[in-house]
């Protein structure tokens, strides 16, 4: 890795993404997934409406105060705003780093009980080169692991974590900072202790795989699940419980060299995601815990849900929708700093959970 021509750029990009007080807007929903979001607000899923909605997001005035990077989908990185400015340039003009989803989705992992592996390594180098030329400077690849009676299996952890390591190597070779995303799903009845043990096991192997692949950790960002009980768990836990569990798991598994962790929301409500992130950062400050990484957010649903419901596909609602986006971005910025006081917006408490979520 020491001979990589992009070494210094990768390190600088990762540091920019890990800027305190900022996080990542995940706007990389596939055409099918954004269609499901549009269905909820009775908006037709077509190219024009997708362009109009992404323009609404990216043109939001002041977005750069709280957002360091934005993840795009293949269609979106090739689109432009109504003035003919490419979406990557719209974001770069705000000082927001452009990212791109590069995996090709999950497929069944044969020989397991319904587990999956993520595909997309074939041709990835060429895609990364093209995305770099289009303005991207980081990439995202999601691997899915679930908790069950015998899950995640060893083969699932090995295949998915090694796949993430190969993806990371290809990205760095082509100038893109890899966001490494091994997600342990919230599906199930398991308690917090089970998630602690499982997430710790997954992350321990993930960083072993990255080391074996000679990945430049200083030019890498981790995106993982918050350590939470299963959606159907009968026990109750406070945000402080979640915050402490998550920080402790990271202390046991995450190398100091990684500049930042940008958590996924995983189907948590907008408010839950913010409260849990805030609790992590408060726990670290109040207990003087070792926390060498920036703990922030890389949210899709937990940043966009209120925005979508305010927009409803109507031009006259663009400003109020942008205000809703900014409200959630600011809330998560404060959570990253451990100073979030909570929201009185009832919509922010709406569950966003989808079983076996794909996008």
Buried (B, 14 or more C-beta within 10 A) or exposed (E): BEEBEBBEBBBBBBBBBBBEBBBBBBBBBBEEBBBEBBEEBEBEBEEEBBBBBBBBBBBBEBBBBBBBBBBBBBBBBEBBBEEEBBBBBBBBEBEBBBBBBBBBBBEEBEEBEEBBBBEBBEEBBEBBBBBBEBBBBBBBBBBBBBBBEEBBBEBBBBBBBBBBBBBBBBBBBBBBBBBBBBBBBBBBEBBBEBBBBBBBBBBBBBBBBBEEBEBBBBBBBBBBBBBBBBBEBEEEBEBBBBBBBBBBBBBEBBBEBBBBBBBBBBBBBBBBBBBBBBBBBBBBEEEEBEBEBBBBBBBBBBBBBBBBBBBEBEEEBBBEBBBBBBBBBBBBBBBBBBEBEBBEBEBBEEEBBBEEBEB
